[in-house]
């Protein structure tokens, strides 16, 4: 399965979603996000996970939107795509653990 064009375009407009985004970049990300079909695919999830900054930056709250879309994906969780070095990935793992879902490995 391939990623949605809107998600690929978002990743090109802002490879890392941080509060350092310019207003133009932020506007472009939000405009493109409106074109994303839900639920997102595995390919979409993998791209979005790479865009979440390791330091947990909120990117003007945009990263919460990504996190919720990832959680709603039918393929979730993707254990192999999560890193302990990334605050957002750790947050996703904690949410899974709180729901009683643990990595099979």
MOKAQUI-V859004 format. One record per residue. N is the residue number from 1. NEAR is the number of other C-alpha atoms within 8 Angstrom. D_LAST is the distance of its C-alpha to the last C-alpha in Angstrom with 1 decimal. Layout:
n:N near:NEAR d_last:D_LAST
n:N near:NEAR d_last:D_LAST
//
This chain:
n:1 near:5 d_last:24.7
n:2 near:5 d_last:26.5
n:3 near:11 d_last:26.5
n:4 near:9 d_last:29.5
n:5 near:6 d_last:32.5
n:6 near:10 d_last:32.7
n:7 near:14 d_last:29.2
n:8 near:10 d_last:29.9
n:9 near:9 d_last:33.2
n:10 near:13 d_last:31.8
n:11 near:12 d_last:29.5
n:12 near:7 d_last:32.6
n:13 near:9 d_last:34.7
n:14 near:11 d_last:32.4
n:15 near:9 d_last:29.4
n:16 near:9 d_last:28.4
n:17 near:14 d_last:29.4
n:18 near:10 d_last:31.1
n:19 near:8 d_last:34.3
n:20 near:5 d_last:36.0
n:21 near:11 d_last:36.3
n:22 near:6 d_last:40.0
n:23 near:6 d_last:41.5
n:24 near:7 d_last:41.9
n:25 near:10 d_last:38.2
n:26 near:9 d_last:37.2
n:27 near:8 d_last:39.7
n:28 near:10 d_last:38.4
n:29 near:11 d_last:34.8
n:30 near:8 d_last:36.0
n:31 near:8 d_last:38.3
n:32 near:12 d_last:35.6
n:33 near:10 d_last:33.2
n:34 near:6 d_last:35.8
n:35 near:7 d_last:35.4
n:36 near:10 d_last:31.7
n:37 near:6 d_last:31.0
n:38 near:6 d_last:28.6
n:39 near:8 d_last:26.0
n:40 near:13 d_last:24.6
n:41 near:11 d_last:22.7
n:42 near:11 d_last:19.4
n:43 near:9 d_last:21.6
n:44 near:12 d_last:23.3
n:45 near:11 d_last:20.1
n:46 near:9 d_last:19.0
n:47 near:12 d_last:22.6
n:48 near:12 d_last:22.8
n:49 near:10 d_last:19.7
n:50 near:9 d_last:21.5
n:51 near:11 d_last:24.6
n:52 near:11 d_last:23.4
n:53 near:13 d_last:24.7
n:54 near:9 d_last:22.6
n:55 near:7 d_last:25.3
n:56 near:9 d_last:25.0
n:57 near:10 d_last:28.5
n:58 near:11 d_last:29.5
n:59 near:11 d_last:31.7
n:60 near:7 d_last:34.3
n:61 near:7 d_last:31.8
n:62 near:9 d_last:30.8
n:63 near:12 d_last:27.1
n:64 near:8 d_last:26.9
n:65 near:8 d_last:28.1
n:66 near:9 d_last:25.3
n:67 near:9 d_last:22.7
n:68 near:8 d_last:24.2
n:69 near:11 d_last:24.4
n:70 near:11 d_last:20.7
n:71 near:8 d_last:19.9
n:72 near:9 d_last:22.3
n:73 near:13 d_last:21.0
n:74 near:7 d_last:20.2
n:75 near:7 d_last:17.1
n:76 near:9 d_last:15.6
n:77 near:5 d_last:12.8
n:78 near:7 d_last:11.9
n:79 near:6 d_last:8.7
n:80 near:4 d_last:9.6
n:81 near:7 d_last:13.0
n:82 near:10 d_last:12.6
n:83 near:7 d_last:13.7
n:84 near:7 d_last:14.2
n:85 near:7 d_last:17.7
n:86 near:11 d_last:18.9
n:87 near:11 d_last:20.4
n:88 near:11 d_last:20.1
n:89 near:12 d_last:16.4
n:90 near:12 d_last:16.0
n:91 near:8 d_last:18.5
n:92 near:9 d_last:16.5
n:93 near:9 d_last:13.3
n:94 near:8 d_last:15.9
n:95 near:8 d_last:17.5
n:96 near:10 d_last:14.5
n:97 near:9 d_last:13.9
n:98 near:7 d_last:17.6
n:99 near:6 d_last:17.4
n:100 near:6 d_last:15.0
n:101 near:7 d_last:12.1
n:102 near:6 d_last:8.7
n:103 near:5 d_last:5.4
n:104 near:3 d_last:3.8
n:105 near:2 d_last:0.0
//
